[in-house]
Amino acid sequence: MVLSIHSPADARRSALFRYHTTCTSYLSDHVTLKPMERLRVETCVATVHSAAQLIIDGINPDGTLDPEVYDFLGKLNRERAAYEPFLGGELQGDVAIYYDKESMYDPPTRQRGPASRPEYPHRDALMGAGRILREAHIPFGLVTNANLSQLKNYRAVIVPNVLEMTAEQADQFRQFVKEGGVLYASGPSSLDRFNKDGPRYLLEEVLGVRYKGHLGTTVTYLTPQDAELRKVIWPQGEMTYLGPMLQAEALSGAEVLGTVTLPWVAPELGHSIGSHFASIHSNPPAPTPGTSPAVVINPYGKGKAIWVAAPIETGSMVNAKVMVNLLKRNLPGPYKFEVETHPSVEMTLFHQAEKQRLLAGLLNMQEQLPLIPVGATVRVQVPTGRRVSAVLHLPDRQAMPTQTVGPYVQFHFEPFEALAMALIEYQ
């Protein structure tokens, strides 16, 4: 049996913005608590997102609780309580990631439930995109089936490996790009499998590609045809994707930045005996690059679409560099904020318009403990026509030195272990 607990201040926040974690590393382990440093980071995720914090603890078989555990957790709550009066507001982002609940299934089995432990390719792509944006410090938020109208609050949207899309949803994405937005779509996103004339992209004219089928099986390669992408992946000549890619035809006006290259030998052969090529460890790309588009940039209306033939956002650091390059070259700054710090640090920015202030939060999410303190130089945009009156370190509200850098107010955090926050007040 488990018990869920949260602080009284957290309880005032909507259940829509609730983050939960467990006292122990696994629900199956009844006694081994996470280290204080790890729980501090996990509970501060809620703090930097102005969310409610919920912690799951196990109840003993005789119905009792361990009071020592709650003394331990009370220390964390007291630390976080100092920041509570300053939380809230509207999350600021330039890029939205689209979460589609109807795509949360395993395509081969159509399973949705956890009992069968299915794969969720949309979830994996969504989480990969979030990690990439977080580590690149690109301001982002989330939109879903339920609040797709909030796209208007962003300048770009990522549609990661979305397996299901309705015509009505496609119309909203189409209008978003037409009015000047940037759309990044990977894999089968917007593919209508039930079209009477055969599968086609609902956003075909937006993406600039026509669906033709699939290429490859367990491994395929992306070969850049664009000088900038070649520099991004250098010294590699190709980028690996562990799975098939979509085969497509680029439409008139679309720019092809990369193509799909198959392996030297089809992996499904299963062995190298009797074949013309053998590699005991790997299957290199074919010596001649393929011609089917893998990365396409297409202008549509006042905006642009970026189409990638596979959800590369689930891959390696090189894949992440490609995704960031594609976004940044099509979505120039200035952004809501910039930050110079370690990639493990997540930054959020909330606008509290009624109080004429912004709330900046930074969380050090290093995996290895103990945390190594890191500093950060932060640049934040205030609303157009307003000027900064003060930047206050939290929770002590001490004034921080600032300077103007282009459209930003800039300030600096000295090295901190887990959490750093500041209020940017404006007039």
MOVEN-V460633 format. One record per residue. N is the residue number from 1. RES is the residue in one small letter. PHI is phi in radians with two decimals (none if undefined). PSI is psi in radians with two decimals (NA if undefined). OMEGA is omega in radians with two decimals (NA if undefined). Layout:
BEGIN
N:RES:PHI:PSI:OMEGA
N:RES:PHI:PSI:OMEGA
END
This chain:
BEGIN
1:m:none:2.49:-3.14
2:v:-2.12:2.76:3.12
3:l:-2.21:2.31:3.11
4:s:-1.81:2.27:-3.11
5:i:-2.27:2.66:3.05
6:h:-2.65:2.88:-3.11
7:s:-1.38:2.70:3.13
8:p:-1.01:-0.68:-3.14
9:a:-1.13:-0.69:3.11
10:d:-1.07:-0.60:-3.05
11:a:-1.10:-0.37:3.13
12:r:-1.30:-0.29:-3.10
13:r:-1.46:2.68:-3.10
14:s:-1.11:2.53:3.07
15:a:-1.11:-0.29:3.10
16:l:-1.20:-0.34:-3.11
17:f:-2.13:1.08:-3.11
18:r:-2.08:2.29:3.09
19:y:-1.96:2.35:-3.13
20:h:-2.21:2.63:3.05
21:t:-2.57:3.05:-3.11
22:t:-1.98:2.69:3.08
23:c:-1.19:-0.65:-3.12
24:t:-1.77:2.84:-3.10
25:s:-1.15:-0.56:3.13
26:y:-2.40:2.54:3.09
27:l:-1.10:-0.44:3.14
28:s:-1.32:-0.27:3.10
29:d:-1.71:2.02:-3.00
30:h:-1.45:-0.37:-2.94
31:v:-2.13:-0.43:-2.99
32:t:-1.43:1.79:-3.12
33:l:-1.30:2.59:2.97
34:k:-1.13:2.62:3.07
35:p:-1.03:2.65:3.13
36:m:-0.96:-0.72:-3.12
37:e:-1.08:-0.67:-3.13
38:r:-1.23:-0.76:3.11
39:l:-1.13:-0.59:3.12
40:r:-1.08:-0.81:3.11
41:v:-1.10:-0.80:-3.07
42:e:-1.14:-0.67:3.13
43:t:-1.31:-0.48:3.12
44:c:-1.32:-0.21:2.99
45:v:-0.99:-0.75:3.10
46:a:-1.10:-0.68:-3.09
47:t:-1.12:-0.85:-3.10
48:v:-1.23:-0.29:3.09
49:h:-1.81:0.21:-3.13
50:s:0.84:0.78:-3.06
51:a:-1.99:2.91:3.04
52:a:-1.37:2.46:-3.13
53:q:-1.84:2.25:3.11
54:l:-2.21:2.24:-3.13
55:i:-2.02:2.33:-3.10
56:i:-1.76:2.21:3.12
57:d:-2.20:2.66:3.12
58:g:-1.54:2.45:3.04
59:i:-1.64:2.36:3.14
60:n:-1.13:2.69:-3.12
61:p:-0.97:-0.48:3.13
62:d:-1.55:0.15:3.08
63:g:1.53:0.06:-3.12
64:t:-1.65:2.89:3.06
65:l:-2.10:2.77:3.12
66:d:-1.59:1.92:-3.10
67:p:-1.09:-0.47:3.14
68:e:-1.12:-0.61:3.13
69:v:-1.09:-0.65:-3.08
70:y:-1.39:-0.44:2.94
71:d:-1.13:-0.72:3.13
72:f:-1.09:-0.84:-3.14
73:l:-1.23:-0.52:3.12
74:g:-1.08:-0.60:3.09
75:k:-1.05:-0.75:3.11
76:l:-1.12:-0.76:-3.13
77:n:-1.09:-0.67:3.13
78:r:-1.16:-0.65:3.10
79:e:-1.11:-0.79:-3.09
80:r:-1.26:-0.48:-3.08
81:a:-1.06:-0.51:-3.12
82:a:-1.12:-0.43:-3.12
83:y:-1.62:-0.25:-3.03
84:e:-0.97:-0.72:-3.09
85:p:-1.10:-0.28:-3.03
86:f:-1.80:-0.08:-3.01
87:l:-1.41:2.86:3.09
88:g:1.99:3.08:3.12
89:g:1.97:-2.99:-3.12
90:e:-1.82:2.15:-3.13
91:l:-1.07:2.33:-3.13
92:q:-1.75:2.26:3.13
93:g:-2.67:2.70:3.05
94:d:-1.72:-0.48:-3.08
95:v:-2.10:2.35:3.02
96:a:-1.84:2.46:2.97
97:i:-1.81:2.30:-3.09
98:y:-1.63:2.10:3.04
99:y:-1.80:2.16:-3.10
100:d:-2.02:1.88:-3.06
101:k:-1.15:-0.44:3.13
102:e:-1.29:-0.22:3.13
103:s:-1.68:0.09:-3.10
104:m:-1.49:1.27:3.08
105:y:-2.67:2.95:3.12
106:d:-1.64:1.94:-3.02
107:p:-0.95:-0.76:-3.11
108:p:-1.13:-0.59:-3.04
109:t:-1.86:-0.27:-3.04
110:r:1.07:0.35:-3.13
111:q:-1.40:2.49:3.09
112:r:-2.07:-0.46:-3.01
113:g:-1.38:2.68:-3.10
114:p:-1.28:-0.32:-3.05
115:a:-1.06:-0.64:-3.11
116:s:-1.54:-0.02:-3.13
117:r:0.88:0.97:-3.11
118:p:-1.28:2.86:2.99
119:e:-1.45:2.51:3.10
120:y:-2.13:1.50:-3.05
121:p:-1.07:-0.57:3.10
122:h:-1.17:-0.77:3.11
123:r:-1.04:-0.77:-3.11
124:d:-1.09:-0.71:3.12
125:a:-1.19:-0.70:3.12
126:l:-1.09:-0.81:3.13
127:m:-1.14:-0.66:3.10
128:g:-1.12:-0.73:3.11
129:a:-1.11:-0.73:3.11
130:g:-1.08:-0.76:3.11
131:r:-1.08:-0.75:-3.12
132:i:-1.10:-0.81:3.14
133:l:-1.14:-0.70:3.14
134:r:-1.08:-0.81:-3.09
135:e:-1.26:-0.47:3.08
136:a:-1.51:-0.07:3.13
137:h:1.02:0.74:3.01
138:i:-1.66:2.12:-3.08
139:p:-1.06:2.18:-3.10
140:f:-2.52:2.82:3.06
141:g:-2.45:-2.91:-3.05
142:l:-2.27:2.38:2.95
143:v:-2.16:2.68:-3.07
144:t:-2.32:-3.13:3.04
145:n:-0.95:-0.63:-3.01
146:a:-1.37:-0.43:-3.07
147:n:-2.32:0.66:-3.12
148:l:-1.05:-0.36:3.10
149:s:-1.11:-0.33:3.14
150:q:-1.31:-0.01:3.05
151:l:-0.92:-0.53:-3.10
152:k:-1.08:-0.28:-3.14
153:n:-1.47:-0.05:-3.06
154:y:-2.19:2.85:3.10
155:r:-1.75:-0.27:-3.14
156:a:-2.57:2.76:3.09
157:v:-2.43:2.42:3.07
158:i:-1.82:2.19:3.11
159:v:-1.97:1.58:-2.93
160:p:-1.60:1.87:3.02
161:n:0.90:0.80:-3.12
162:v:-1.37:2.11:-3.03
163:l:-1.51:-0.40:-3.13
164:e:-2.24:2.42:3.04
165:m:-2.71:2.35:3.11
166:t:-1.57:2.85:3.10
167:a:-1.08:-0.62:3.13
168:e:-1.15:-0.73:3.10
169:q:-1.16:-0.72:3.11
170:a:-1.04:-0.66:3.11
171:d:-1.09:-0.64:3.13
172:q:-1.20:-0.71:3.08
173:f:-1.16:-0.70:3.14
174:r:-1.07:-0.78:-3.14
175:q:-1.16:-0.64:3.12
176:f:-1.02:-0.82:3.14
177:v:-1.22:-0.73:-3.13
178:k:-0.99:-0.61:-3.10
179:e:-1.53:0.08:3.03
180:g:2.10:-0.02:-3.12
181:g:-1.37:2.87:3.08
182:v:-1.93:2.25:3.13
183:l:-2.02:2.21:3.06
184:y:-1.94:2.07:-3.12
185:a:-2.18:2.36:-3.13
186:s:-2.09:2.59:3.05
187:g:1.04:-2.29:-3.03
188:p:-1.51:0.21:-3.07
189:s:-0.93:2.13:-3.12
190:s:1.40:0.15:3.13
191:l:-1.28:2.12:3.12
192:d:-1.63:1.83:-3.09
193:r:-1.38:-0.24:-3.00
194:f:-1.82:0.15:3.12
195:n:-1.10:2.32:-3.05
196:k:-1.10:-0.42:3.14
197:d:-1.65:0.12:-3.12
198:g:1.96:2.78:-3.11
199:p:-0.99:2.41:3.10
200:r:-2.67:2.71:3.07
201:y:-1.31:2.24:3.03
202:l:-1.08:-0.50:-3.13
203:l:-1.83:0.57:-3.05
204:e:-0.93:-0.87:-3.07
205:e:-1.26:-0.38:3.08
206:v:-1.38:-0.80:-3.10
207:l:-1.29:-0.44:-3.14
208:g:1.40:0.35:3.13
209:v:-2.38:2.62:3.07
210:r:-2.00:2.21:-3.08
211:y:-1.13:2.35:3.11
212:k:-2.17:-0.33:-3.11
213:g:2.53:-2.58:-3.13
214:h:-2.20:2.72:3.07
215:l:-2.26:2.34:3.06
216:g:1.42:3.13:-3.13
217:t:-2.29:-1.58:-3.03
218:t:-1.54:-0.27:3.09
219:v:-2.67:2.40:3.03
220:t:-2.43:2.97:-3.09
221:y:-2.28:2.55:3.04
222:l:-1.82:2.10:-3.14
223:t:-1.88:2.00:-3.14
224:p:-1.12:2.41:2.98
225:q:-1.93:0.05:-3.05
226:d:-1.97:2.32:-3.05
227:a:-1.05:-0.67:-3.11
228:e:-1.17:-0.72:3.09
229:l:-1.15:-0.59:3.08
230:r:-1.06:-0.71:3.11
231:k:-1.17:-0.63:-3.10
232:v:-1.10:-0.72:-3.07
233:i:-1.65:-0.09:3.14
234:w:-0.92:2.43:0.18
235:p:-1.57:0.13:3.06
236:q:-1.21:2.65:3.05
237:g:-1.72:-0.42:3.12
238:e:-2.36:2.95:3.06
239:m:-2.13:2.30:-3.05
240:t:-1.49:2.44:2.93
241:y:-2.24:2.20:-3.08
242:l:-1.49:1.37:-3.13
243:g:2.76:3.12:3.09
244:p:-1.34:2.80:3.01
245:m:-2.00:2.79:3.08
246:l:-1.33:2.43:3.04
247:q:-1.67:2.33:-3.07
248:a:-2.57:2.89:3.03
249:e:-2.02:2.22:3.12
250:a:-1.29:2.34:3.13
251:l:-1.45:2.88:-3.14
252:s:-1.03:2.33:3.12
253:g:1.65:-0.25:3.13
254:a:-1.46:2.55:-3.13
255:e:-1.85:2.17:3.14
256:v:-1.62:2.07:-3.12
257:l:-1.75:-0.26:-3.13
258:g:-2.81:2.74:-3.13
259:t:-2.20:2.86:3.12
260:v:-1.53:2.23:3.06
261:t:-2.05:2.29:3.14
262:l:-1.44:2.86:3.06
263:p:-1.14:2.82:3.13
264:w:-1.03:-0.77:3.10
265:v:-2.20:2.40:3.13
266:a:-1.05:2.12:-3.08
267:p:-1.05:-0.48:-3.07
268:e:-1.22:-0.12:3.05
269:l:-1.07:-0.54:3.01
270:g:1.49:-0.32:3.12
271:h:-2.74:2.87:-3.10
272:s:-1.85:-0.15:-3.11
273:i:-1.12:2.22:3.12
274:g:1.51:-0.08:3.12
275:s:-1.58:3.01:-3.11
276:h:-1.51:-0.09:-3.10
277:f:-2.56:2.47:3.11
278:a:-2.44:2.32:2.99
279:s:-2.43:2.08:-3.02
280:i:-1.18:-0.46:-3.03
281:h:-1.87:-0.49:-2.97
282:s:-2.61:3.05:3.09
283:n:-2.23:1.66:-3.06
284:p:-1.14:2.87:3.07
285:p:-1.19:2.68:3.10
286:a:-1.04:2.63:-3.10
287:p:-1.15:-0.40:3.12
288:t:-1.91:2.08:-3.14
289:p:-1.03:2.62:3.10
290:g:-1.31:3.04:-3.11
291:t:-1.99:-0.19:3.14
292:s:-1.26:2.32:-3.08
293:p:-1.05:2.44:3.05
294:a:-2.05:-0.53:3.07
295:v:-2.35:2.19:-3.10
296:v:-2.32:2.35:3.01
297:i:-1.93:2.23:-3.08
298:n:-2.32:2.14:3.04
299:p:-1.31:2.44:3.10
300:y:-2.59:2.12:-3.06
301:g:1.02:-2.27:3.11
302:k:-1.59:-0.06:-3.05
303:g:-2.03:-2.85:-3.12
304:k:-2.49:2.70:3.02
305:a:-2.14:2.48:3.05
306:i:-2.01:2.10:3.11
307:w:-2.02:2.30:3.10
308:v:-2.16:2.36:-2.98
309:a:-1.25:-0.09:3.12
310:a:-2.68:2.75:3.12
311:p:-1.33:1.31:-3.10
312:i:-1.12:-0.25:-3.14
313:e:-1.14:-0.20:3.10
314:t:-1.58:-0.01:-2.96
315:g:-1.69:-2.59:-2.96
316:s:-1.45:-3.06:3.12
317:m:-1.10:-0.61:3.10
318:v:-1.12:-0.76:3.09
319:n:-1.01:-0.71:3.13
320:a:-1.09:-0.72:3.14
321:k:-1.10:-0.64:3.11
322:v:-1.16:-0.79:-3.13
323:m:-1.09:-0.77:3.14
324:v:-1.11:-0.73:3.12
325:n:-1.07:-0.78:-3.13
326:l:-1.10:-0.69:3.12
327:l:-1.19:-0.86:-3.02
328:k:-1.19:-0.61:-3.12
329:r:-1.28:-0.37:3.12
330:n:-1.83:-0.11:3.12
331:l:-2.31:1.36:-3.09
332:p:-1.19:2.74:3.09
333:g:-1.27:-3.08:0.08
334:p:-1.36:2.62:3.10
335:y:-1.66:3.01:3.12
336:k:-0.99:-0.63:3.06
337:f:-2.68:2.84:2.96
338:e:-2.29:2.65:3.09
339:v:-2.60:2.36:3.05
340:e:-1.83:1.88:-3.11
341:t:-2.90:-3.10:3.14
342:h:-1.19:2.54:3.13
343:p:-1.03:-0.36:-3.14
344:s:-1.28:-0.19:-3.10
345:v:-1.57:2.17:3.03
346:e:-1.65:2.39:3.07
347:m:-2.08:2.43:3.01
348:t:-2.22:2.76:3.11
349:l:-2.44:2.20:3.13
350:f:-2.05:2.41:3.09
351:h:-1.75:2.12:3.07
352:q:-1.91:1.39:-2.99
353:a:-1.04:-0.67:-3.09
354:e:-1.17:-0.36:3.12
355:k:-1.85:0.08:-3.14
356:q:0.90:0.97:3.12
357:r:-2.75:2.80:3.04
358:l:-2.05:2.59:3.13
359:l:-2.03:2.03:3.10
360:a:-1.77:2.30:3.11
361:g:-2.26:2.40:3.11
362:l:-2.23:2.31:-3.11
363:l:-2.21:2.18:3.12
364:n:-1.45:1.87:-3.03
365:m:-1.86:0.63:3.10
366:q:-1.02:2.48:3.14
367:e:-1.34:-0.72:-3.05
368:q:-1.43:2.35:3.08
369:l:-1.85:2.63:-0.06
370:p:-1.26:2.74:-3.14
371:l:-1.13:2.40:3.03
372:i:-1.57:2.11:-3.13
373:p:-1.01:2.43:3.11
374:v:-2.30:2.58:3.06
375:g:-1.73:3.09:-3.12
376:a:-2.74:2.44:2.97
377:t:-1.86:2.13:-2.99
378:v:-2.00:2.42:3.03
379:r:-2.20:2.23:-3.04
380:v:-2.25:2.42:3.01
381:q:-1.55:2.35:3.00
382:v:-1.71:2.83:-3.12
383:p:-0.95:2.56:-3.12
384:t:-0.97:2.33:3.12
385:g:1.51:-0.03:3.13
386:r:-1.88:2.78:3.08
387:r:-2.26:2.59:-3.08
388:v:-1.26:2.31:3.08
389:s:-1.78:-0.51:3.13
390:a:-2.92:2.61:2.95
391:v:-2.09:2.10:-3.01
392:l:-2.02:2.20:3.06
393:h:-1.22:2.46:-3.14
394:l:-1.99:2.60:0.12
395:p:-1.62:0.08:-3.03
396:d:-1.44:-0.15:3.12
397:r:1.04:0.54:3.08
398:q:-1.40:2.39:-3.13
399:a:-1.13:2.43:3.13
400:m:-1.93:2.44:3.08
401:p:-1.07:2.48:-3.12
402:t:-2.34:2.87:2.98
403:q:-2.64:2.74:3.13
404:t:-1.62:2.24:3.11
405:v:-2.26:1.78:-3.09
406:g:1.02:-2.23:-3.12
407:p:-1.49:0.10:-3.01
408:y:-1.92:2.73:2.81
409:v:-1.72:2.31:-3.07
410:q:-1.96:2.43:3.05
411:f:-2.61:2.95:-2.98
412:h:-2.27:2.38:2.99
413:f:-1.74:2.26:2.99
414:e:-1.17:2.80:-3.10
415:p:-0.89:2.29:-3.14
416:f:-2.26:2.72:-3.10
417:e:-1.42:-1.01:-3.04
418:a:-2.05:-0.98:-2.95
419:l:-2.24:2.43:3.00
420:a:-2.46:2.38:-3.12
421:m:-2.45:2.69:3.10
422:a:-2.63:2.59:3.01
423:l:-1.75:2.33:3.04
424:i:-1.91:1.79:-3.11
425:e:-1.61:2.49:-3.12
426:y:-2.40:2.85:3.13
427:q:-2.10:NA:NA
END
